[in-house]
Amino acid sequence: MSLRAAIVSVALVASVASAGAVELNAGSASRIEIGDRKGVVYYTVEPAGYRVVAGLARGKDVPPLRFETTLAGDQRVLALSPQGLGQPVAALEIVRQGDRVYVRPLGAGL
């Protein structure tokens, strides 16, 4: 890795970490919240990349939502949850930077 790439990588990690991000550990679930949905997210290391799995629920009368994605290095995925009419969208970002995965809520109004 070149010096420039290393500096950019460190800057990206610092920017994600400083923005309220939580680092995930492989195989360990962490609690997440998107709007009125609550759940867990975890990832496993697979040959094709880091497989991220999230499950979210909203009350006992609404079926839970589950999504999966595989992240290669320096990729991200957004999970968006529409709220009521006229309200901003709630969002959560999951970011892989090198061998680390972070999850963080995003500001409303995306």
Secondary structure, DSSP 4 states (H G I P E B T S, - for coil): --HHHHHHHHHHHHHHHHTT-EEE-TT--EEEEETTEEEEEEEEEETTEEEEEEEEE-STTS--EEEEEEE-TT-EEEEEE--STTSPPEEEEEEEETTEEEEEEE-S--
